[in-house]
Amino acid sequence: MSRACCACCAGGPGRPRTTAGSGCRSSRRSGHEIPDELISLERSGEQERSRLAGLTGNDYDAQPGLWRKASAAFHTAVTEHASTAKISRYELEQAVKKAVRHPEPKDGAADE
């Protein structure tokens, strides 16, 4: 049986048990696995931020609220995961942002 990558992924209250590779991504910086949920939440926030480009008027005025809502959801999830896994919240947040904004090349795409 595979071991969970962290206490959070071990299946805390209301959470299914996941294992490294099934629900998490490895972070070289923190040495901790990053749950796919955090990757997804950060991507949502980045998508909402990017939608500001080209908007005007009421559409532009409404978009920052959507961005803040997505960002708050991400930060809440990071805080919860870091607390449960007993790791640095800052390092986890930075690792997730790096994974989303500057992903490592997939196998076979490196060194070309």
PDB file as gemmi writes it, atoms N, CA and C in Angstrom:
CRYST1    1.000    1.000    1.000  90.00  90.00  90.00 P 1                      
ATOM      1  N   MET A   1       0.831  -1.173   0.000  1.00  0.00           N  
ATOM      2  CA  MET A   1       0.000   0.000   0.000  1.00  0.00           C  
ATOM      3  C   MET A   1       0.878   1.239   0.000  1.00  0.00           C  
ATOM      4  N   SER A   2       0.563   2.218  -0.834  1.00  0.00           N  
ATOM      5  CA  SER A   2       1.330   3.449  -0.931  1.00  0.00           C  
ATOM      6  C   SER A   2       1.087   4.329   0.276  1.00  0.00           C  
ATOM      7  N   ARG A   3       2.102   5.082   0.646  1.00  0.00           N  
ATOM      8  CA  ARG A   3       1.958   6.023   1.743  1.00  0.00           C  
ATOM      9  C   ARG A   3       1.463   7.349   1.202  1.00  0.00           C  
ATOM     10  N   ALA A   4       0.668   8.045   2.016  1.00  0.00           N  
ATOM     11  CA  ALA A   4       0.221   9.374   1.639  1.00  0.00           C  
ATOM     12  C   ALA A   4       1.426  10.298   1.686  1.00  0.00           C  
ATOM     13  N   CYS A   5       1.415  11.323   0.856  1.00  0.00           N  
ATOM     14  CA  CYS A   5       2.548  12.230   0.785  1.00  0.00           C  
ATOM     15  C   CYS A   5       2.593  13.186   1.965  1.00  0.00           C  
ATOM     16  N   CYS A   6       1.455  13.411   2.626  1.00  0.00           N  
ATOM     17  CA  CYS A   6       1.413  14.335   3.753  1.00  0.00           C  
ATOM     18  C   CYS A   6       0.199  14.021   4.613  1.00  0.00           C  
ATOM     19  N   ALA A   7       0.136  14.652   5.768  1.00  0.00           N  
ATOM     20  CA  ALA A   7      -0.978  14.403   6.677  1.00  0.00           C  
ATOM     21  C   ALA A   7      -2.306  14.774   6.038  1.00  0.00           C  
ATOM     22  N   CYS A   8      -2.335  15.845   5.261  1.00  0.00           N  
ATOM     23  CA  CYS A   8      -3.571  16.285   4.612  1.00  0.00           C  
ATOM     24  C   CYS A   8      -4.059  15.230   3.625  1.00  0.00           C  
ATOM     25  N   CYS A   9      -3.139  14.674   2.866  1.00  0.00           N  
ATOM     26  CA  CYS A   9      -3.508  13.689   1.856  1.00  0.00           C  
ATOM     27  C   CYS A   9      -3.777  12.320   2.462  1.00  0.00           C  
ATOM     28  N   ALA A  10      -3.474  12.164   3.751  1.00  0.00           N  
ATOM     29  CA  ALA A  10      -3.728  10.896   4.419  1.00  0.00           C  
ATOM     30  C   ALA A  10      -5.210  10.677   4.668  1.00  0.00           C  
ATOM     31  N   GLY A  11      -6.000  11.684   4.386  1.00  0.00           N  
ATOM     32  CA  GLY A  11      -7.437  11.519   4.520  1.00  0.00           C  
ATOM     33  C   GLY A  11      -7.976  12.088   5.806  1.00  0.00           C  
ATOM     34  N   GLY A  12      -7.739  13.386   6.022  1.00  0.00           N  
ATOM     35  CA  GLY A  12      -8.290  14.058   7.186  1.00  0.00           C  
ATOM     36  C   GLY A  12      -9.799  14.136   7.074  1.00  0.00           C  
ATOM     37  N   PRO A  13     -10.452  14.788   8.044  1.00  0.00           N  
ATOM     38  CA  PRO A  13     -11.911  14.887   8.035  1.00  0.00           C  
ATOM     39  C   PRO A  13     -12.439  15.429   6.706  1.00  0.00           C  
ATOM     40  N   GLY A  14     -13.305  14.674   6.075  1.00  0.00           N  
ATOM     41  CA  GLY A  14     -13.924  15.108   4.830  1.00  0.00           C  
ATOM     42  C   GLY A  14     -13.030  15.045   3.612  1.00  0.00           C  
ATOM     43  N   ARG A  15     -11.862  14.433   3.749  1.00  0.00           N  
ATOM     44  CA  ARG A  15     -10.915  14.372   2.638  1.00  0.00           C  
ATOM     45  C   ARG A  15     -10.646  12.920   2.254  1.00  0.00           C  
ATOM     46  N   PRO A  16     -10.689  12.621   0.968  1.00  0.00           N  
ATOM     47  CA  PRO A  16     -10.327  11.268   0.552  1.00  0.00           C  
ATOM     48  C   PRO A  16      -8.823  11.074   0.664  1.00  0.00           C  
ATOM     49  N   ARG A  17      -8.399   9.869   0.897  1.00  0.00           N  
ATOM     50  CA  ARG A  17      -6.970   9.576   0.956  1.00  0.00           C  
ATOM     51  C   ARG A  17      -6.422   9.579  -0.464  1.00  0.00           C  
ATOM     52  N   THR A  18      -5.322  10.286  -0.652  1.00  0.00           N  
ATOM     53  CA  THR A  18      -4.635  10.270  -1.938  1.00  0.00           C  
ATOM     54  C   THR A  18      -3.194   9.867  -1.690  1.00  0.00           C  
ATOM     55  N   THR A  19      -2.498   9.507  -2.714  1.00  0.00           N  
ATOM     56  CA  THR A  19      -1.093   9.164  -2.599  1.00  0.00           C  
ATOM     57  C   THR A  19      -0.307   9.998  -3.577  1.00  0.00           C  
ATOM     58  N   ALA A  20       0.968  10.111  -3.324  1.00  0.00           N  
ATOM     59  CA  ALA A  20       1.821  10.867  -4.231  1.00  0.00           C  
ATOM     60  C   ALA A  20       1.627  10.325  -5.637  1.00  0.00           C  
ATOM     61  N   GLY A  21       1.420  11.200  -6.555  1.00  0.00           N  
ATOM     62  CA  GLY A  21       1.234  10.796  -7.936  1.00  0.00           C  
ATOM     63  C   GLY A  21      -0.219  10.680  -8.328  1.00  0.00           C  
ATOM     64  N   SER A  22      -1.113  10.493  -7.349  1.00  0.00           N  
ATOM     65  CA  SER A  22      -2.522  10.396  -7.710  1.00  0.00           C  
ATOM     66  C   SER A  22      -3.243  11.704  -7.442  1.00  0.00           C  
ATOM     67  N   GLY A  23      -2.924  12.380  -6.367  1.00  0.00           N  
ATOM     68  CA  GLY A  23      -3.605  13.622  -6.050  1.00  0.00           C  
ATOM     69  C   GLY A  23      -2.659  14.761  -5.791  1.00  0.00           C  
ATOM     70  N   CYS A  24      -1.358  14.527  -5.892  1.00  0.00           N  
ATOM     71  CA  CYS A  24      -0.383  15.549  -5.548  1.00  0.00           C  
ATOM     72  C   CYS A  24       0.712  15.632  -6.610  1.00  0.00           C  
ATOM     73  N   ARG A  25       1.403  16.732  -6.566  1.00  0.00           N  
ATOM     74  CA  ARG A  25       2.557  16.930  -7.435  1.00  0.00           C  
ATOM     75  C   ARG A  25       3.753  17.238  -6.559  1.00  0.00           C  
ATOM     76  N   SER A  26       4.901  16.730  -6.912  1.00  0.00           N  
ATOM     77  CA  SER A  26       6.088  16.944  -6.106  1.00  0.00           C  
ATOM     78  C   SER A  26       6.615  18.356  -6.292  1.00  0.00           C  
ATOM     79  N   SER A  27       7.056  18.948  -5.208  1.00  0.00           N  
ATOM     80  CA  SER A  27       7.668  20.269  -5.245  1.00  0.00           C  
ATOM     81  C   SER A  27       9.126  20.134  -4.839  1.00  0.00           C  
ATOM     82  N   ARG A  28      10.023  20.403  -5.741  1.00  0.00           N  
ATOM     83  CA  ARG A  28      11.440  20.305  -5.417  1.00  0.00           C  
ATOM     84  C   ARG A  28      11.837  21.324  -4.365  1.00  0.00           C  
ATOM     85  N   ARG A  29      11.230  22.494  -4.416  1.00  0.00           N  
ATOM     86  CA  ARG A  29      11.619  23.558  -3.505  1.00  0.00           C  
ATOM     87  C   ARG A  29      11.319  23.201  -2.053  1.00  0.00           C  
ATOM     88  N   SER A  30      10.117  22.763  -1.783  1.00  0.00           N  
ATOM     89  CA  SER A  30       9.739  22.481  -0.403  1.00  0.00           C  
ATOM     90  C   SER A  30       9.944  21.015  -0.040  1.00  0.00           C  
ATOM     91  N   GLY A  31      10.151  20.151  -1.035  1.00  0.00           N  
ATOM     92  CA  GLY A  31      10.261  18.738  -0.763  1.00  0.00           C  
ATOM     93  C   GLY A  31       8.918  18.127  -0.379  1.00  0.00           C  
ATOM     94  N   HIS A  32       7.858  18.835  -0.639  1.00  0.00           N  
ATOM     95  CA  HIS A  32       6.512  18.413  -0.278  1.00  0.00           C  
ATOM     96  C   HIS A  32       5.689  18.227  -1.538  1.00  0.00           C  
ATOM     97  N   GLU A  33       4.724  17.352  -1.457  1.00  0.00           N  
ATOM     98  CA  GLU A  33       3.820  17.114  -2.574  1.00  0.00           C  
ATOM     99  C   GLU A  33       2.766  18.214  -2.619  1.00  0.00           C  
ATOM    100  N   ILE A  34       2.410  18.655  -3.808  1.00  0.00           N  
ATOM    101  CA  ILE A  34       1.398  19.697  -3.989  1.00  0.00           C  
ATOM    102  C   ILE A  34       0.105  19.034  -4.463  1.00  0.00           C  
ATOM    103  N   PRO A  35      -0.963  19.148  -3.681  1.00  0.00           N  
ATOM    104  CA  PRO A  35      -2.233  18.558  -4.124  1.00  0.00           C  
ATOM    105  C   PRO A  35      -2.738  19.205  -5.412  1.00  0.00           C  
ATOM    106  N   ASP A  36      -3.342  18.401  -6.279  1.00  0.00           N  
ATOM    107  CA  ASP A  36      -3.888  18.910  -7.528  1.00  0.00           C  
ATOM    108  C   ASP A  36      -4.942  19.990  -7.280  1.00  0.00           C  
ATOM    109  N   GLU A  37      -5.650  19.899  -6.147  1.00  0.00           N  
ATOM    110  CA  GLU A  37      -6.651  20.912  -5.798  1.00  0.00           C  
ATOM    111  C   GLU A  37      -6.026  22.305  -5.732  1.00  0.00           C  
ATOM    112  N   LEU A  38      -4.823  22.412  -5.164  1.00  0.00           N  
ATOM    113  CA  LEU A  38      -4.157  23.720  -5.065  1.00  0.00           C  
ATOM    114  C   LEU A  38      -3.723  24.214  -6.441  1.00  0.00           C  
ATOM    115  N   ILE A  39      -3.255  23.306  -7.266  1.00  0.00           N  
ATOM    116  CA  ILE A  39      -2.878  23.674  -8.638  1.00  0.00           C  
ATOM    117  C   ILE A  39      -4.104  24.221  -9.373  1.00  0.00           C  
ATOM    118  N   SER A  40      -5.215  23.535  -9.251  1.00  0.00           N  
ATOM    119  CA  SER A  40      -6.452  23.943  -9.916  1.00  0.00           C  
ATOM    120  C   SER A  40      -6.940  25.301  -9.415  1.00  0.00           C  
ATOM    121  N   LEU A  41      -6.900  25.515  -8.104  1.00  0.00           N  
ATOM    122  CA  LEU A  41      -7.347  26.798  -7.545  1.00  0.00           C  
ATOM    123  C   LEU A  41      -6.455  27.953  -8.008  1.00  0.00           C  
ATOM    124  N   GLU A  42      -5.153  27.736  -8.050  1.00  0.00           N  
ATOM    125  CA  GLU A  42      -4.246  28.793  -8.511  1.00  0.00           C  
ATOM    126  C   GLU A  42      -4.459  29.072 -10.001  1.00  0.00           C  
ATOM    127  N   ARG A  43      -4.688  28.041 -10.787  1.00  0.00           N  
ATOM    128  CA  ARG A  43      -4.972  28.249 -12.215  1.00  0.00           C  
ATOM    129  C   ARG A  43      -6.245  29.069 -12.393  1.00  0.00           C  
ATOM    130  N   SER A  44      -7.266  28.784 -11.583  1.00  0.00           N  
ATOM    131  CA  SER A  44      -8.520  29.546 -11.659  1.00  0.00           C  
ATOM    132  C   SER A  44      -8.275  31.018 -11.360  1.00  0.00           C  
ATOM    133  N   GLY A  45      -7.480  31.283 -10.334  1.00  0.00           N  
ATOM    134  CA  GLY A  45      -7.153  32.668  -9.997  1.00  0.00           C  
ATOM    135  C   GLY A  45      -6.409  33.374 -11.118  1.00  0.00           C  
ATOM    136  N   GLU A  46      -5.461  32.673 -11.712  1.00  0.00           N  
ATOM    137  CA  GLU A  46      -4.706  33.254 -12.828  1.00  0.00           C  
ATOM    138  C   GLU A  46      -5.607  33.513 -14.035  1.00  0.00           C  
ATOM    139  N   GLN A  47      -6.553  32.616 -14.280  1.00  0.00           N  
ATOM    140  CA  GLN A  47      -7.491  32.819 -15.394  1.00  0.00           C  
ATOM    141  C   GLN A  47      -8.354  34.046 -15.153  1.00  0.00           C  
ATOM    142  N   GLU A  48      -8.836  34.218 -13.926  1.00  0.00           N  
ATOM    143  CA  GLU A  48      -9.664  35.387 -13.610  1.00  0.00           C  
ATOM    144  C   GLU A  48      -8.851  36.674 -13.744  1.00  0.00           C  
ATOM    145  N   ARG A  49      -7.586  36.643 -13.318  1.00  0.00           N  
ATOM    146  CA  ARG A  49      -6.729  37.827 -13.453  1.00  0.00           C  
ATOM    147  C   ARG A  49      -6.505  38.162 -14.920  1.00  0.00           C  
ATOM    148  N   SER A  50      -6.259  37.129 -15.730  1.00  0.00           N  
ATOM    149  CA  SER A  50      -5.961  37.374 -17.146  1.00  0.00           C  
ATOM    150  C   SER A  50      -7.175  37.908 -17.908  1.00  0.00           C  
ATOM    151  N   ARG A  51      -8.362  37.659 -17.398  1.00  0.00           N  
ATOM    152  CA  ARG A  51      -9.575  38.151 -18.064  1.00  0.00           C  
ATOM    153  C   ARG A  51      -9.742  39.661 -17.953  1.00  0.00           C  
ATOM    154  N   LEU A  52      -8.962  40.306 -17.110  1.00  0.00           N  
ATOM    155  CA  LEU A  52      -9.034  41.769 -17.000  1.00  0.00           C  
ATOM    156  C   LEU A  52      -8.604  42.444 -18.300  1.00  0.00           C  
ATOM    157  N   ALA A  53      -7.663  41.825 -19.001  1.00  0.00           N  
ATOM    158  CA  ALA A  53      -7.142  42.409 -20.236  1.00  0.00           C  
ATOM    159  C   ALA A  53      -8.256  42.586 -21.261  1.00  0.00           C  
ATOM    160  N   GLY A  54      -8.387  43.779 -21.754  1.00  0.00           N  
ATOM    161  CA  GLY A  54      -9.347  44.056 -22.812  1.00  0.00           C  
ATOM    162  C   GLY A  54     -10.745  44.395 -22.340  1.00  0.00           C  
ATOM    163  N   LEU A  55     -11.011  44.256 -21.037  1.00  0.00           N  
ATOM    164  CA  LEU A  55     -12.346  44.602 -20.546  1.00  0.00           C  
ATOM    165  C   LEU A  55     -12.462  46.109 -20.309  1.00  0.00           C  
ATOM    166  N   THR A  56     -13.677  46.602 -20.432  1.00  0.00           N  
ATOM    167  CA  THR A  56     -13.944  48.014 -20.156  1.00  0.00           C  
ATOM    168  C   THR A  56     -15.278  48.128 -19.424  1.00  0.00           C  
ATOM    169  N   GLY A  57     -15.505  49.285 -18.849  1.00  0.00           N  
ATOM    170  CA  GLY A  57     -16.797  49.593 -18.238  1.00  0.00           C  
ATOM    171  C   GLY A  57     -17.172  48.653 -17.111  1.00  0.00           C  
ATOM    172  N   ASN A  58     -18.451  48.267 -17.088  1.00  0.00           N  
ATOM    173  CA  ASN A  58     -18.977  47.415 -16.019  1.00  0.00           C  
ATOM    174  C   ASN A  58     -18.305  46.046 -15.977  1.00  0.00           C  
ATOM    175  N   ASP A  59     -17.955  45.514 -17.148  1.00  0.00           N  
ATOM    176  CA  ASP A  59     -17.278  44.217 -17.175  1.00  0.00           C  
ATOM    177  C   ASP A  59     -15.941  44.301 -16.440  1.00  0.00           C  
ATOM    178  N   TYR A  60     -15.195  45.378 -16.697  1.00  0.00           N  
ATOM    179  CA  TYR A  60     -13.906  45.572 -16.033  1.00  0.00           C  
ATOM    180  C   TYR A  60     -14.105  45.776 -14.527  1.00  0.00           C  
ATOM    181  N   ASP A  61     -15.114  46.534 -14.164  1.00  0.00           N  
ATOM    182  CA  ASP A  61     -15.385  46.810 -12.749  1.00  0.00           C  
ATOM    183  C   ASP A  61     -15.752  45.549 -11.973  1.00  0.00           C  
ATOM    184  N   ALA A  62     -16.411  44.601 -12.603  1.00  0.00           N  
ATOM    185  CA  ALA A  62     -16.842  43.373 -11.940  1.00  0.00           C  
ATOM    186  C   ALA A  62     -15.733  42.328 -11.846  1.00  0.00           C  
ATOM    187  N   GLN A  63     -14.823  42.328 -12.801  1.00  0.00           N  
ATOM    188  CA  GLN A  63     -13.809  41.268 -12.875  1.00  0.00           C  
ATOM    189  C   GLN A  63     -12.881  41.205 -11.662  1.00  0.00           C  
ATOM    190  N   PRO A  64     -12.421  42.312 -11.092  1.00  0.00           N  
ATOM    191  CA  PRO A  64     -11.552  42.181  -9.918  1.00  0.00           C  
ATOM    192  C   PRO A  64     -12.217  41.437  -8.758  1.00  0.00           C  
ATOM    193  N   GLY A  65     -13.519  41.563  -8.616  1.00  0.00           N  
ATOM    194  CA  GLY A  65     -14.226  40.823  -7.574  1.00  0.00           C  
ATOM    195  C   GLY A  65     -14.143  39.324  -7.798  1.00  0.00           C  
ATOM    196  N   LEU A  66     -14.269  38.900  -9.050  1.00  0.00           N  
ATOM    197  CA  LEU A  66     -14.154  37.478  -9.380  1.00  0.00           C  
ATOM    198  C   LEU A  66     -12.730  36.986  -9.128  1.00  0.00           C  
ATOM    199  N   TRP A  67     -11.764  37.838  -9.456  1.00  0.00           N  
ATOM    200  CA  TRP A  67     -10.363  37.496  -9.234  1.00  0.00           C  
ATOM    201  C   TRP A  67     -10.089  37.370  -7.730  1.00  0.00           C  
ATOM    202  N   ARG A  68     -10.584  38.328  -6.941  1.00  0.00           N  
ATOM    203  CA  ARG A  68     -10.385  38.273  -5.491  1.00  0.00           C  
ATOM    204  C   ARG A  68     -11.034  37.028  -4.889  1.00  0.00           C  
ATOM    205  N   LYS A  69     -12.198  36.660  -5.372  1.00  0.00           N  
ATOM    206  CA  LYS A  69     -12.891  35.477  -4.856  1.00  0.00           C  
ATOM    207  C   LYS A  69     -12.068  34.213  -5.142  1.00  0.00           C  
ATOM    208  N   ALA A  70     -11.563  34.092  -6.357  1.00  0.00           N  
ATOM    209  CA  ALA A  70     -10.743  32.935  -6.721  1.00  0.00           C  
ATOM    210  C   ALA A  70      -9.439  32.928  -5.920  1.00  0.00           C  
ATOM    211  N   SER A  71      -8.853  34.094  -5.739  1.00  0.00           N  
ATOM    212  CA  SER A  71      -7.616  34.207  -4.975  1.00  0.00           C  
ATOM    213  C   SER A  71      -7.835  33.842  -3.512  1.00  0.00           C  
ATOM    214  N   ALA A  72      -8.937  34.292  -2.941  1.00  0.00           N  
ATOM    215  CA  ALA A  72      -9.246  33.968  -1.543  1.00  0.00           C  
ATOM    216  C   ALA A  72      -9.429  32.463  -1.358  1.00  0.00           C  
ATOM    217  N   ALA A  73     -10.079  31.808  -2.309  1.00  0.00           N  
ATOM    218  CA  ALA A  73     -10.274  30.357  -2.231  1.00  0.00           C  
ATOM    219  C   ALA A  73      -8.918  29.639  -2.247  1.00  0.00           C  
ATOM    220  N   PHE A  74      -8.020  30.099  -3.106  1.00  0.00           N  
ATOM    221  CA  PHE A  74      -6.676  29.519  -3.183  1.00  0.00           C  
ATOM    222  C   PHE A  74      -5.933  29.700  -1.866  1.00  0.00           C  
ATOM    223  N   HIS A  75      -5.921  30.926  -1.345  1.00  0.00           N  
ATOM    224  CA  HIS A  75      -5.182  31.202  -0.118  1.00  0.00           C  
ATOM    225  C   HIS A  75      -5.749  30.440   1.084  1.00  0.00           C  
ATOM    226  N   THR A  76      -7.055  30.298   1.135  1.00  0.00           N  
ATOM    227  CA  THR A  76      -7.676  29.529   2.209  1.00  0.00           C  
ATOM    228  C   THR A  76      -7.243  28.070   2.141  1.00  0.00           C  
ATOM    229  N   ALA A  77      -7.247  27.502   0.935  1.00  0.00           N  
ATOM    230  CA  ALA A  77      -6.845  26.101   0.759  1.00  0.00           C  
ATOM    231  C   ALA A  77      -5.366  25.899   1.091  1.00  0.00           C  
ATOM    232  N   VAL A  78      -4.520  26.853   0.703  1.00  0.00           N  
ATOM    233  CA  VAL A  78      -3.085  26.759   1.007  1.00  0.00           C  
ATOM    234  C   VAL A  78      -2.876  26.789   2.514  1.00  0.00           C  
ATOM    235  N   THR A  79      -3.542  27.710   3.187  1.00  0.00           N  
ATOM    236  CA  THR A  79      -3.399  27.827   4.637  1.00  0.00           C  
ATOM    237  C   THR A  79      -3.836  26.535   5.332  1.00  0.00           C  
ATOM    238  N   GLU A  80      -4.966  25.992   4.907  1.00  0.00           N  
ATOM    239  CA  GLU A  80      -5.481  24.759   5.501  1.00  0.00           C  
ATOM    240  C   GLU A  80      -4.520  23.595   5.267  1.00  0.00           C  
ATOM    241  N   HIS A  81      -4.050  23.447   4.030  1.00  0.00           N  
ATOM    242  CA  HIS A  81      -3.151  22.336   3.711  1.00  0.00           C  
ATOM    243  C   HIS A  81      -1.832  22.473   4.477  1.00  0.00           C  
ATOM    244  N   ALA A  82      -1.276  23.671   4.520  1.00  0.00           N  
ATOM    245  CA  ALA A  82      -0.005  23.882   5.218  1.00  0.00           C  
ATOM    246  C   ALA A  82      -0.152  23.591   6.707  1.00  0.00           C  
ATOM    247  N   SER A  83      -1.254  24.018   7.281  1.00  0.00           N  
ATOM    248  CA  SER A  83      -1.492  23.777   8.701  1.00  0.00           C  
ATOM    249  C   SER A  83      -1.637  22.288   8.991  1.00  0.00           C  
ATOM    250  N   THR A  84      -2.415  21.604   8.190  1.00  0.00           N  
ATOM    251  CA  THR A  84      -2.650  20.177   8.386  1.00  0.00           C  
ATOM    252  C   THR A  84      -1.378  19.365   8.151  1.00  0.00           C  
ATOM    253  N   ALA A  85      -0.625  19.739   7.126  1.00  0.00           N  
ATOM    254  CA  ALA A  85       0.595  19.003   6.775  1.00  0.00           C  
ATOM    255  C   ALA A  85       1.796  19.451   7.601  1.00  0.00           C  
ATOM    256  N   LYS A  86       1.612  20.527   8.394  1.00  0.00           N  
ATOM    257  CA  LYS A  86       2.673  21.072   9.245  1.00  0.00           C  
ATOM    258  C   LYS A  86       3.905  21.473   8.428  1.00  0.00           C  
ATOM    259  N   ILE A  87       3.629  22.247   7.374  1.00  0.00           N  
ATOM    260  CA  ILE A  87       4.702  22.766   6.524  1.00  0.00           C  
ATOM    261  C   ILE A  87       4.556  24.275   6.418  1.00  0.00           C  
ATOM    262  N   SER A  88       5.550  24.929   5.878  1.00  0.00           N  
ATOM    263  CA  SER A  88       5.525  26.380   5.720  1.00  0.00           C  
ATOM    264  C   SER A  88       4.461  26.791   4.706  1.00  0.00           C  
ATOM    265  N   ARG A  89       3.549  27.637   5.140  1.00  0.00           N  
ATOM    266  CA  ARG A  89       2.504  28.147   4.259  1.00  0.00           C  
ATOM    267  C   ARG A  89       3.124  28.919   3.100  1.00  0.00           C  
ATOM    268  N   TYR A  90       4.109  29.752   3.402  1.00  0.00           N  
ATOM    269  CA  TYR A  90       4.763  30.560   2.379  1.00  0.00           C  
ATOM    270  C   TYR A  90       5.434  29.671   1.325  1.00  0.00           C  
ATOM    271  N   GLU A  91       6.197  28.673   1.779  1.00  0.00           N  
ATOM    272  CA  GLU A  91       6.886  27.806   0.824  1.00  0.00           C  
ATOM    273  C   GLU A  91       5.905  27.018  -0.032  1.00  0.00           C  
ATOM    274  N   LEU A  92       4.813  26.565   0.582  1.00  0.00           N  
ATOM    275  CA  LEU A  92       3.799  25.845  -0.183  1.00  0.00           C  
ATOM    276  C   LEU A  92       3.168  26.757  -1.238  1.00  0.00           C  
ATOM    277  N   GLU A  93       2.797  27.972  -0.829  1.00  0.00           N  
ATOM    278  CA  GLU A  93       2.194  28.914  -1.783  1.00  0.00           C  
ATOM    279  C   GLU A  93       3.140  29.203  -2.938  1.00  0.00           C  
ATOM    280  N   GLN A  94       4.405  29.447  -2.635  1.00  0.00           N  
ATOM    281  CA  GLN A  94       5.377  29.745  -3.683  1.00  0.00           C  
ATOM    282  C   GLN A  94       5.588  28.543  -4.598  1.00  0.00           C  
ATOM    283  N   ALA A  95       5.595  27.342  -4.041  1.00  0.00           N  
ATOM    284  CA  ALA A  95       5.767  26.134  -4.854  1.00  0.00           C  
ATOM    285  C   ALA A  95       4.588  25.949  -5.805  1.00  0.00           C  
ATOM    286  N   VAL A  96       3.372  26.211  -5.319  1.00  0.00           N  
ATOM    287  CA  VAL A  96       2.186  26.080  -6.172  1.00  0.00           C  
ATOM    288  C   VAL A  96       2.237  27.118  -7.285  1.00  0.00           C  
ATOM    289  N   LYS A  97       2.540  28.360  -6.933  1.00  0.00           N  
ATOM    290  CA  LYS A  97       2.597  29.415  -7.948  1.00  0.00           C  
ATOM    291  C   LYS A  97       3.660  29.109  -8.990  1.00  0.00           C  
ATOM    292  N   LYS A  98       4.804  28.598  -8.551  1.00  0.00           N  
ATOM    293  CA  LYS A  98       5.862  28.248  -9.502  1.00  0.00           C  
ATOM    294  C   LYS A  98       5.392  27.121 -10.423  1.00  0.00           C  
ATOM    295  N   ALA A  99       4.716  26.119  -9.850  1.00  0.00           N  
ATOM    296  CA  ALA A  99       4.234  24.988 -10.653  1.00  0.00           C  
ATOM    297  C   ALA A  99       3.226  25.437 -11.702  1.00  0.00           C  
ATOM    298  N   VAL A 100       2.409  26.437 -11.372  1.00  0.00           N  
ATOM    299  CA  VAL A 100       1.385  26.922 -12.302  1.00  0.00           C  
ATOM    300  C   VAL A 100       1.986  27.894 -13.313  1.00  0.00           C  
ATOM    301  N   ARG A 101       2.775  28.815 -12.841  1.00  0.00           N  
ATOM    302  CA  ARG A 101       3.273  29.898 -13.715  1.00  0.00           C  
ATOM    303  C   ARG A 101       4.528  29.524 -14.494  1.00  0.00           C  
ATOM    304  N   HIS A 102       5.326  28.607 -13.959  1.00  0.00           N  
ATOM    305  CA  HIS A 102       6.582  28.203 -14.607  1.00  0.00           C  
ATOM    306  C   HIS A 102       6.733  26.690 -14.522  1.00  0.00           C  
ATOM    307  N   PRO A 103       5.849  25.942 -15.189  1.00  0.00           N  
ATOM    308  CA  PRO A 103       5.903  24.481 -15.087  1.00  0.00           C  
ATOM    309  C   PRO A 103       7.201  23.920 -15.645  1.00  0.00           C  
ATOM    310  N   GLU A 104       7.634  22.823 -15.026  1.00  0.00           N  
ATOM    311  CA  GLU A 104       8.826  22.139 -15.528  1.00  0.00           C  
ATOM    312  C   GLU A 104       8.476  21.436 -16.821  1.00  0.00           C  
ATOM    313  N   PRO A 105       9.427  21.362 -17.763  1.00  0.00           N  
ATOM    314  CA  PRO A 105       9.153  20.671 -19.021  1.00  0.00           C  
ATOM    315  C   PRO A 105       8.832  19.197 -18.775  1.00  0.00           C  
ATOM    316  N   LYS A 106       7.953  18.657 -19.612  1.00  0.00           N  
ATOM    317  CA  LYS A 106       7.603  17.229 -19.517  1.00  0.00           C  
ATOM    318  C   LYS A 106       8.770  16.406 -20.041  1.00  0.00           C  
ATOM    319  N   ASP A 107       8.791  15.148 -19.670  1.00  0.00           N  
ATOM    320  CA  ASP A 107       9.857  14.249 -20.124  1.00  0.00           C  
ATOM    321  C   ASP A 107       9.967  14.300 -21.648  1.00  0.00           C  
ATOM    322  N   GLY A 108      11.194  14.375 -22.123  1.00  0.00           N  
ATOM    323  CA  GLY A 108      11.436  14.393 -23.556  1.00  0.00           C  
ATOM    324  C   GLY A 108      11.439  15.787 -24.149  1.00  0.00           C  
ATOM    325  N   ALA A 109      10.960  16.777 -23.390  1.00  0.00           N  
ATOM    326  CA  ALA A 109      10.932  18.143 -23.906  1.00  0.00           C  
ATOM    327  C   ALA A 109      12.083  18.965 -23.358  1.00  0.00           C  
ATOM    328  N   ALA A 110      12.841  18.426 -22.426  1.00  0.00           N  
ATOM    329  CA  ALA A 110      13.940  19.148 -21.811  1.00  0.00           C  
ATOM    330  C   ALA A 110      15.185  19.095 -22.699  1.00  0.00           C  
ATOM    331  N   ASP A 111      16.026  20.070 -22.490  1.00  0.00           N  
ATOM    332  CA  ASP A 111      17.321  20.147 -23.160  1.00  0.00           C  
ATOM    333  C   ASP A 111      17.248  20.131 -24.675  1.00  0.00           C  
ATOM    334  N   GLU A 112      16.251  20.773 -25.231  1.00  0.00           N  
ATOM    335  CA  GLU A 112      16.180  20.834 -26.699  1.00  0.00           C  
ATOM    336  C   GLU A 112      16.632  22.189 -27.170  1.00  0.00           C  
TER     337      GLU A 112                                                      
END                                                                             
